[in-house]
Amino acid sequence: MLLVPTAGELDSLAYLVNQRAPEDLILRLFVTNITPAETDEAGDYVEASWVGYSAVALNAQDWTLVAGTPSTASYPKQTFTSNEAEQQAVNYGYFLTRATSGRIAWAERFSAPAPVVNLGDFISVIARISQGTRTARINARGVWVLNKQEDQIGVLADHKDGKAEFHRVGAEGLTETISMVDPAALELARWRDIPETRRPARDVAAKYGYQ
């Protein structure tokens, strides 16, 4: 469940048009029981502090870029290991911040909480992101999605316990059923498939990536 908050999107656009110098990234674990959201800032996440944990500075030259549909950037696996027994720390995901400004780049909640209790317990993270609005937005609550398993159009309402809360919406624009589905079964809906009574204006649709 990866999401690029608005702050991260604006930074990326600024780098693309050469308005701001890029920064290296720092990988951090968070112990806040939250689901990443569009309006998030770095301060919304409580960073892990258990014994043995420390944030990891990611070197720009170690990222691997792969062209494709979509293209991806990935970083070698990083492992955080407990150096003490009888700890009681629950980690909910990771987030990346800019090395100089401290602004958030993106965050990803784990599919299940990752506790650290015993000496030698560890958490491994591979930071990976795909280019394209469809990848980033699909985890944002309130977006229109296609449930590929059932060929149904609806709204992604929330994430709970590794599942997506899917609200099927009928042609009249009303919610007909609510179900918990595998997030992998969802993709961003096409603009023309959104019920006409609920269809956003073209400028709004472009903002959210509806094609």
N, C-alpha and C positions, 0 to 999 in steps of 0.2 A: 504494500500500500504506500507507494511513493507519491509525494506531492511537492511541487515547486510553488512555494507561496508567492504572492505578488512581489514582495521585495526581491526574491531571487529572479523572477522573470524580468523585472526592470533592470537589474544588474546585467543580466545576460544580453538584453537589448542594447544597453549602453556600451558593452564591450563590442557588440557586433557592429555598431556604427562609429566606434572609436571615440566615444564621449568620455570613457573612463578606462583607466589602465586595469587589466585583469589582475586578480590576486590568487595566490595559492589557497588551498582549502584545508581545513582542519576537521578531522573526523572525531565525533563525540557520541557517546551513548547518553540516552536520556532515561530518567527514572520517573518522569511525569506520566501518569496514566491518561494520556490524551491521544486523540486522533488528529494528525496534521490537518491544518485548515489554511485557506487562502490568505487570511489576514495575519498569520503567524509572524512573529519576530523571534529572534534568537532568545530573548528574555522570557519567552513563554515556555521554554524547556528547562527543566531542572537537570543539570548534568550529573552523571554518576560520580560518586566520591568514595566507593569502596576500596579497600586496601589492595593495591596491585593495579588499579585502573589509572590510566592517564590518557589524555587526548593525543591523537596522532596527527602530526603535520604531514600532509600528502605532497609529494614532490611532483611538479608539473610534468617532468619528463617520464614519470612512471605510469602515467595514464595510457591506456591502449584505446585507440580510436579505430572503429571498424565501419566502413561504408556499407550501407544496406538500406532496407526499407522496414523499419527505420534504421538510421545510423546510430551507433552506440559509443559511449565512453565508459570504460571500466577500469577499476584500480585493483591491484593485487590484494588478495585476502589479508586482512589485518585481524589479529587475535588479541583479545584482552583477557588476562588470566589473574585469578584471585591468588593473593599471596598470604592469605590468612584463613583459618577455619572459623566456623560459627559466625559468618557474616549473614546478614539478612537484607539482601539487596535484590530488588526486582527491576529488571531493565525492560523497557517497552519498545525501544527502537533506537535509531541513530539519526543524527542530524549533522549537516556540514555547514560550517561558517567560514566567512572570508578571513584570511590570516591577518589583514591589517585593519579593515573597517569593523570586523566582527559581525557583519550582516549575515543573515541566514541565506544559504544557497538552496538547499532542499532538505526534506526530512522523510524518513520511511519508518513506519511502525512495523514491528515484527508480526508475523502471523500468529504468534502466541508469546506471552510474557516469558522472559528469560531470567530465571533466578540465579543468583550467585550466593552460595551458602558455604561450600566446603573449600578447603585449600586445594588449589588446582582446577577448580571450576573455571570454565572459559567460555567466551562468546566470540565467534568469528563473524566478520562482516566483509562482504565484497560490495563496495560502492559502485553502482552501475546506473547509468541513466541513458534513456533513448531520446533522440532528437524528435521533436514534433509535439504539437499541442495535444494530440489524442492521447499520448502516453501520460503526460503530466496531469491532464484534466480529469481522467477517468476516475480518479480517487477523490475528487471534490464532491462534497455533498450537494445535492440539489441539481445535478446535471442530468440531462436527458440521455438515456442509454438504450442500446439494443441488447436484450437478453438472447444471446445466440442459441442457447439450449432450447428455448420455447418459441423463438422468433416473435418476441413481444417487445413493444416499445413502452418505456416507463421512466421513472425517476429513481436515481440512486439516492436514497434518503439518509443512509448512515452505514457505518461499519461496526459490527459487533462480533466479538469472539472469532475473528478471522473470516466472517461471512459478510456479504453485502445485503443490506435491506433494500429490496427491489419493490417499488410500487408500480404495478402494471396500470397503465392509463389507457382507457378506451378511446374510440374515435370522437366521442363527445367531450373529451377532455377531463373526464372524471376518473378517480382511482377506482379500480375494480377489484383488485386483489393485492395482498401484501405477502411477500415470501422472502426467505433468507436463501441466498444463492452464492455459488462460488464466484468471487470477484473476477476470476479469469474468464467467466462466461459472458462478461459485459464488455461492450465497446461503445464508444461515443456514437450517439444516434446521428443520422443524416438530417439536415434541416427539414427537408421535404417530408420526412417520415414522422415528425412531431405533429400531434393533433393540431389542426388549423386554429382552433380556439386558444391554444396554449403556445403557439409558435412565436418565438421571439422575432423582433425586427432584424433585418439583415445586418445592421451594424453591431447589434448585440450578439447575434449568432456568430459573426466573425470573431468577436472577442473571445468567445468560448470554444471556438474551433469547430462549430457545426458546419459541415460542408454541404 
